[in-house]
């Protein structure tokens, strides 16, 4: 069984036991999380597509990690003008483990 959920402005295909990184969700490590925006549920040959959401469907997950991703460098440069700007950024994320899908 698998599902497609929407969180943090992105869509993810999830199945039980999968660990994935999503945009930061408030909560402590080990706390349960419920994703209510389920767009699609597939089980074998059966496929349920929501319009836009599947009614009474939820995905249960548990927070595994709260951290920040690797640093990316933003570098702006204009030749012959002595213009250089360097800036770093680390995006916060939450790692969740999918426990179950309720249809």
VOTIKE-957403 format. One record per residue (C-alpha): residue in one letter; residue number from 1; x, y, z; chain. Coordinates in Angstrom, 3 decimals, padded with zeros to 6 digits. Example, Ala and Ser with C-alpha at 12.3 -4.5 7.8 and 13.67 -1.06 7.14 Angstrom:
VOTIKE-957403
[pt a 1 [012.300 -004.500 007.800] A],
[pt s 2 [013.670 -001.060 007.140] A],
end
This chain:
VOTIKE-957403
[pt x 1 [000.000 000.000 000.000] A],
[pt x 2 [001.243 003.483 -000.823] A],
[pt x 3 [-000.048 007.039 -000.710] A],
[pt x 4 [000.818 010.468 -002.072] A],
[pt x 5 [000.744 013.213 000.562] A],
[pt x 6 [001.217 016.979 000.389] A],
[pt x 7 [003.227 018.790 003.058] A],
[pt x 8 [005.427 021.857 003.010] A],
[pt x 9 [004.342 022.762 -000.514] A],
[pt x 10 [005.654 019.483 -001.938] A],
[pt x 11 [004.211 016.060 -002.723] A],
[pt x 12 [005.721 012.768 -001.536] A],
[pt x 13 [004.988 009.133 -002.358] A],
[pt x 14 [005.074 007.234 000.954] A],
[pt x 15 [004.661 003.654 002.131] A],
[pt x 16 [004.877 002.130 005.626] A],
[pt x 17 [008.429 001.860 006.948] A],
[pt x 18 [009.779 004.648 004.709] A],
[pt x 19 [011.884 007.435 006.247] A],
[pt x 20 [011.850 010.762 004.419] A],
[pt x 21 [012.854 014.386 004.947] A],
[pt x 22 [010.114 017.013 004.804] A],
[pt x 23 [010.008 020.744 005.502] A],
[pt x 24 [010.321 021.532 009.207] A],
[pt x 25 [007.386 020.393 011.344] A],
[pt x 26 [007.188 021.558 014.981] A],
[pt x 27 [007.523 018.723 017.495] A],
[pt x 28 [009.970 016.672 019.511] A],
[pt x 29 [011.810 013.561 018.352] A],
[pt x 30 [009.546 010.549 018.863] A],
[pt x 31 [006.311 012.548 018.673] A],
[pt x 32 [003.537 011.249 016.371] A],
[pt x 33 [002.548 013.259 013.296] A],
[pt x 34 [-000.583 012.928 011.162] A],
[pt x 35 [-000.692 013.997 007.513] A],
[pt x 36 [-004.287 014.785 006.513] A],
[pt x 37 [-003.663 015.982 002.967] A],
[pt x 38 [-003.721 012.623 001.160] A],
[pt x 39 [-003.971 013.046 -002.609] A],
[pt x 40 [-003.899 009.407 -003.724] A],
[pt x 41 [-003.982 005.911 -002.212] A],
[pt x 42 [-002.891 002.792 -004.101] A],
[pt x 43 [-003.245 -000.805 -002.967] A],
[pt x 44 [-002.417 -003.479 -005.520] A],
[pt x 45 [-004.692 -002.906 -008.522] A],
[pt x 46 [-006.996 -000.522 -006.606] A],
[pt x 47 [-006.273 003.192 -006.983] A],
[pt x 48 [-008.182 005.944 -005.177] A],
[pt x 49 [-007.598 009.455 -006.473] A],
[pt x 50 [-008.857 012.419 -004.458] A],
[pt x 51 [-010.563 015.473 -005.895] A],
[pt x 52 [-008.496 017.186 -004.559] A],
[pt x 53 [-008.152 015.081 -001.356] A],
[pt x 54 [-009.136 011.520 -000.463] A],
[pt x 55 [-011.887 011.700 002.169] A],
[pt x 56 [-011.219 010.252 005.653] A],
[pt x 57 [-007.662 009.268 004.720] A],
[pt x 58 [-004.670 009.870 006.990] A],
[pt x 59 [-001.008 008.911 007.087] A],
[pt x 60 [000.467 008.261 010.529] A],
[pt x 61 [004.163 009.013 011.047] A],
[pt x 62 [006.687 009.552 013.824] A],
[pt x 63 [009.405 012.228 014.020] A],
[pt x 64 [012.856 010.637 013.809] A],
[pt x 65 [015.127 013.689 013.549] A],
[pt x 66 [015.066 017.499 013.648] A],
[pt x 67 [018.122 018.980 011.941] A],
[pt x 68 [019.426 021.322 009.262] A],
[pt x 69 [020.614 020.257 005.808] A],
[pt x 70 [024.107 020.779 004.388] A],
[pt x 71 [025.152 024.354 003.745] A],
[pt x 72 [024.648 025.766 000.282] A],
[pt x 73 [026.590 028.812 -000.891] A],
[pt x 74 [024.934 031.704 -002.682] A],
[pt x 75 [027.585 033.670 -004.584] A],
[pt x 76 [026.827 036.762 -006.658] A],
[pt x 77 [029.519 038.201 -008.937] A],
[pt x 78 [029.721 040.941 -011.558] A],
[pt x 79 [032.899 041.021 -013.581] A],
[pt x 80 [034.989 044.200 -013.770] A],
[pt x 81 [032.811 045.964 -011.166] A],
[pt x 82 [034.418 044.686 -007.918] A],
[pt x 83 [031.040 043.262 -006.882] A],
[pt x 84 [031.076 040.017 -004.897] A],
[pt x 85 [028.551 038.759 -002.344] A],
[pt x 86 [028.818 035.438 -000.552] A],
[pt x 87 [026.086 034.053 001.647] A],
[pt x 88 [025.453 030.625 003.171] A],
[pt x 89 [022.148 028.931 003.974] A],
[pt x 90 [021.136 025.773 005.867] A],
[pt x 91 [017.524 024.691 005.396] A],
[pt x 92 [015.878 023.106 008.463] A],
[pt x 93 [014.143 019.757 007.917] A],
[pt x 94 [012.279 017.069 009.821] A],
[pt x 95 [012.915 013.383 009.166] A],
[pt x 96 [009.772 011.269 009.652] A],
[pt x 97 [009.187 007.505 009.543] A],
[pt x 98 [005.843 006.412 008.081] A],
[pt x 99 [003.996 004.070 010.450] A],
[pt x 100 [000.744 003.440 008.624] A],
[pt x 101 [-001.807 004.553 006.051] A],
[pt x 102 [-005.489 004.764 006.995] A],
[pt x 103 [-007.972 004.841 004.125] A],
end
